[in-house]
Each structure stands twice: as C-alpha cells, then as structure tokens.
Amino acid sequence: MAKKAASFAALGGLVFSTDAGRHCPDCRQPVDACVCKQTAIPEGDGIARVRRESKGRGGKTVTTITGVPLAEDPLKDLAKTLKQRCGTGGAIKEGVIEIQGDHVELLLAELVKLGFKAKKSGG
C-alpha cells in the first residue's frame, strides 16, 4: 500500500491557481483565449444553393439553402431575416438553412439583394 503524502510540498508542486482566471471546461484555456466556441467559415465555392425538398419530411415541402459562406452567428441572423421575409418558420441544421414551404424564387431574390451569389439547385 502506498504512503499518503503528509503535506502540500510532498505532492510535488502546484495544486490550484487562480492566476489565469476562469477557464473553459472544454478546451481548458482561459475564457478570453477559448477556441472551442469559435466556428470557422465553411469552405466551399461561395455560392448559396437554394432548392426545394420534400423527401423524408412526410410530404411537407421545405426550401433549403446550402453553401452560405458565413460563420454560425451571422448564419443564424441571416436565417432569421429570411424566415421573416417569407413569413414562415424554419431551422438551421448542420449549416443548412431550412425554410418551411416552397419559397425558392423569393429566397433567390432576397439572397441576391443581400449581396450573396445564389443559384437555383435541383429541379
């Protein structure tokens, strides 16, 4: 059986320190230098592709927008703007904006107006 250490000095060094302040529990870096919450802009050709889908959705039609060259927070803001413009609901799933209903032409015009390169994809 191992002997129990009698003092902090016997433990071999620093046990706890508050010099760096709060740390991120995921990456163990100081909160100011945390890199785990930052999302990079997805790589691609920079063209937003708008298409209508209904497969696997119980017959419901959804307009999806893929390839938008934005990070996570600006993508959420863009999705909110587009949902308000269409007057419908929607979601963001794995970097893809989903808008309920068939709004391909409206979304194409809105994306071009906002300064994105957009094209219709699929049928």
Residue frames relative to the residue before (quaternion, step in Angstrom):
aa qw qx qy qz dx dy dz
M 1.0000 0.0000 0.0000 0.0000 0.00 0.00 0.00
A 0.4537 -0.7029 0.4824 0.2597 3.57 -0.97 0.93
K 0.4946 -0.6523 0.4974 0.2871 3.50 -1.21 0.68
K 0.4365 -0.6881 0.5205 0.2551 3.57 -1.05 0.78
A 0.4812 -0.6643 0.4880 0.2983 3.59 -0.99 0.87
A 0.3867 -0.7611 0.4863 0.1865 3.53 -0.91 0.98
S 0.8127 0.1044 -0.0484 0.5712 3.63 1.08 -0.54
F 0.6642 -0.4925 0.3762 0.4181 3.54 -1.32 0.19
A 0.6097 0.5573 -0.3533 0.4392 3.59 1.04 -0.70
A 0.6513 0.5207 -0.3150 0.4532 3.56 1.06 -0.67
L 0.5860 0.5886 -0.3708 0.4155 3.60 1.19 -0.35
G 0.5140 -0.7042 0.3784 0.3111 3.58 1.26 -0.17
G 0.8491 -0.1515 0.0515 0.5033 3.60 0.90 0.68
L 0.8200 -0.2757 0.2209 0.4503 3.44 -1.35 -0.50
V 0.2253 -0.7802 0.5726 0.1124 3.56 -0.86 0.95
F 0.7941 -0.0799 0.1003 0.5942 3.60 0.89 -0.91
S 0.0301 0.7987 -0.5998 0.0372 3.57 -0.99 0.82
T 0.2281 -0.7655 0.5865 0.1343 3.57 -1.12 0.71
D 0.2870 0.7980 -0.4912 0.1989 3.59 1.22 0.35
A 0.7585 0.3845 -0.2116 0.4817 3.61 0.88 -0.90
G 0.5144 -0.6501 0.4269 0.3613 3.63 1.18 -0.06
R 0.7870 -0.2909 0.2286 0.4936 3.56 -1.17 -0.63
H 0.2058 -0.7756 0.5894 0.0930 3.55 -1.12 0.78
C 0.5101 -0.6144 0.5105 0.3190 3.54 -1.22 0.61
P 0.4352 -0.7228 0.4629 0.2720 3.63 -0.76 0.92
D 0.6577 0.5266 -0.3200 0.4333 3.61 1.15 -0.47
C 0.8209 0.2273 -0.1051 0.5132 3.59 0.69 -1.09
R 0.3843 -0.7675 0.4355 0.2713 3.61 1.33 -0.05
Q 0.4817 0.6244 -0.4525 0.4163 3.58 1.19 0.58
P 0.6220 -0.4961 0.4094 0.4465 3.61 -1.21 0.29
V 0.6343 -0.5731 0.3586 0.3751 3.59 -1.05 0.76
D 0.6446 0.5289 -0.3277 0.4442 3.62 1.02 -0.74
A 0.7560 0.3572 -0.1902 0.5144 3.60 1.08 -0.70
C 0.3272 0.7711 -0.4905 0.2403 3.60 1.24 0.28
V 0.1695 -0.8075 0.5608 0.0681 3.56 -0.87 0.99
C 0.5621 0.6432 -0.3895 0.3445 3.60 1.17 -0.30
K 0.6805 0.4833 -0.3000 0.4620 3.64 1.08 -0.52
Q 0.6040 0.5552 -0.3645 0.4404 3.59 1.20 -0.35
T 0.1429 -0.7794 0.6047 0.0801 3.54 -0.90 0.90
A 0.4106 -0.7116 0.5186 0.2367 3.52 -0.94 0.90
I 0.5644 -0.5595 0.4708 0.3830 3.53 -1.26 0.40
P 0.4594 -0.7001 0.4597 0.2956 3.60 -0.73 0.98
E 0.4324 -0.6960 0.5097 0.2623 3.54 -1.02 0.83
G 0.2644 0.7340 -0.5913 0.2043 3.53 -1.12 0.69
D 0.6730 -0.5025 0.3524 0.4126 3.55 -1.24 -0.27
G 0.5314 -0.6721 0.3832 0.3450 3.60 1.27 0.05
I 0.5833 0.5574 -0.3820 0.4508 3.58 1.24 0.25
A 0.3108 -0.7365 0.5723 0.1827 3.56 -0.81 1.02
R 0.1616 -0.7953 0.5806 0.0653 3.57 -0.74 1.08
V 0.1545 -0.7955 0.5853 0.0284 3.53 -0.73 1.19
R 0.1520 0.7972 -0.5742 0.1076 3.58 -0.79 0.97
R 0.4320 -0.6782 0.5385 0.2519 3.51 -1.31 0.47
E 0.0392 -0.7954 0.6047 -0.0092 3.56 -0.93 0.96
S 0.0047 -0.7845 0.6189 0.0389 3.54 -1.21 0.53
K 0.4844 0.6853 -0.4223 0.3425 3.58 1.29 -0.12
G 0.8440 0.1614 -0.1289 0.4949 3.57 -0.95 0.88
R 0.6455 0.5159 -0.3200 0.4634 3.58 1.22 0.33
G 0.5805 -0.6178 0.3673 0.3827 3.56 1.14 0.52
G 0.7038 -0.4649 0.2654 0.4670 3.59 1.09 0.64
K 0.5336 0.6213 -0.4109 0.4006 3.60 1.25 -0.13
T 0.3589 -0.7324 0.5423 0.2017 3.55 -1.03 0.81
V 0.0237 -0.7795 0.6255 -0.0253 3.54 -0.99 0.95
T 0.2643 -0.7312 0.6044 0.1739 3.57 -1.04 0.78
T 0.1226 -0.8077 0.5749 0.0447 3.59 -0.72 1.07
I 0.1604 -0.7556 0.6302 0.0781 3.53 -1.17 0.75
T 0.0079 -0.8065 0.5898 -0.0400 3.57 -0.59 1.16
G 0.7809 0.3875 -0.2541 0.4189 3.55 -1.30 0.34
V 0.3767 0.7112 -0.5120 0.3002 3.61 1.16 0.42
P 0.3263 -0.7892 0.4871 0.1831 3.63 -0.58 1.11
L 0.4292 0.6707 -0.4905 0.3542 3.58 0.50 1.23
A 0.5012 -0.6108 0.5141 0.3337 3.56 -1.24 0.48
E 0.7719 -0.4243 0.2287 0.4145 3.57 -1.31 0.18
D 0.7138 0.4609 -0.2809 0.4463 3.63 0.75 -0.96
P 0.6759 0.4532 -0.3209 0.4845 3.65 0.84 -0.77
L 0.5996 0.5576 -0.3591 0.4478 3.59 1.14 -0.59
K 0.6299 0.5213 -0.3276 0.4735 3.59 1.05 -0.75
D 0.6523 0.5107 -0.3133 0.4642 3.58 0.99 -0.84
L 0.6420 0.5146 -0.3173 0.4716 3.58 1.01 -0.82
A 0.6467 0.5171 -0.3217 0.4592 3.59 0.94 -0.86
K 0.6396 0.5231 -0.3259 0.4594 3.58 0.98 -0.81
T 0.6498 0.5177 -0.3078 0.4636 3.58 0.96 -0.87
L 0.6861 0.4843 -0.2872 0.4607 3.57 0.91 -0.92
K 0.6319 0.5232 -0.3339 0.4642 3.60 1.02 -0.75
Q 0.6551 0.5013 -0.3124 0.4711 3.58 0.99 -0.81
R 0.6391 0.5343 -0.3209 0.4507 3.58 1.03 -0.80
C 0.7193 0.4203 -0.2415 0.4976 3.58 1.03 -0.81
G 0.3682 -0.7435 0.4823 0.2810 3.58 1.18 -0.45
T 0.6225 0.5136 -0.3432 0.4806 3.57 1.15 0.61
G 0.5602 -0.5739 0.4695 0.3693 3.52 -1.34 -0.06
G 0.0457 0.7964 -0.6027 0.0174 3.50 -1.32 -0.07
A 0.2333 -0.7585 0.5932 0.1353 3.53 -1.33 -0.11
I 0.3015 -0.6800 0.6203 0.2488 3.51 -1.40 0.10
K 0.0321 0.7931 -0.6052 0.0615 3.56 -0.70 1.10
E 0.8490 -0.1187 0.0230 0.5143 3.56 -0.61 1.24
G 0.7476 -0.4195 0.2149 0.4679 3.58 0.89 0.95
V 0.6193 0.5052 -0.3432 0.4934 3.59 1.29 0.10
I 0.2943 -0.7425 0.5757 0.1751 3.57 -0.82 1.01
E 0.0954 -0.7822 0.6149 0.0322 3.57 -0.85 1.02
I 0.0788 -0.7773 0.6242 0.0043 3.56 -0.80 1.11
Q 0.4335 -0.7142 0.4858 0.2569 3.58 -0.79 1.02
G 0.7651 0.3355 -0.2732 0.4768 3.56 -0.94 0.94
D 0.5425 -0.6056 0.4814 0.3275 3.52 -1.38 0.15
H 0.1818 0.7981 -0.5424 0.1893 3.59 -0.12 1.33
V 0.1638 0.8425 -0.5044 0.0945 3.60 1.13 0.59
E 0.7130 0.4609 -0.2765 0.4503 3.61 0.69 -1.06
L 0.6477 0.5199 -0.3155 0.4589 3.59 0.96 -0.85
L 0.6857 0.4798 -0.2840 0.4679 3.59 0.93 -0.90
L 0.6018 0.5441 -0.3606 0.4602 3.60 1.03 -0.68
A 0.6788 0.4876 -0.2900 0.4661 3.58 0.84 -0.96
E 0.6678 0.5065 -0.3030 0.4534 3.58 0.95 -0.86
L 0.6561 0.5077 -0.3142 0.4616 3.62 0.96 -0.82
V 0.6427 0.5025 -0.3210 0.4810 3.58 0.99 -0.79
K 0.6416 0.5261 -0.3159 0.4602 3.58 1.01 -0.83
L 0.6921 0.4600 -0.2670 0.4879 3.60 1.12 -0.70
G 0.6180 -0.6083 0.3227 0.3793 3.59 1.27 0.07
F 0.5304 0.6122 -0.4234 0.4058 3.61 1.21 0.30
K 0.4256 -0.6151 0.5805 0.3219 3.53 -1.28 0.43
A 0.0576 0.8141 -0.5718 0.0832 3.57 -0.61 1.08
K 0.0049 0.7843 -0.6204 0.0017 3.53 -1.12 0.70
K 0.5175 -0.6244 0.4951 0.3118 3.50 -1.26 0.58
S 0.1252 -0.7953 0.5920 0.0366 3.55 -0.90 0.96
G 0.7665 0.3201 -0.2477 0.4987 3.57 -1.07 0.67
G 0.7607 -0.3911 0.2751 0.4389 3.55 -1.35 -0.21
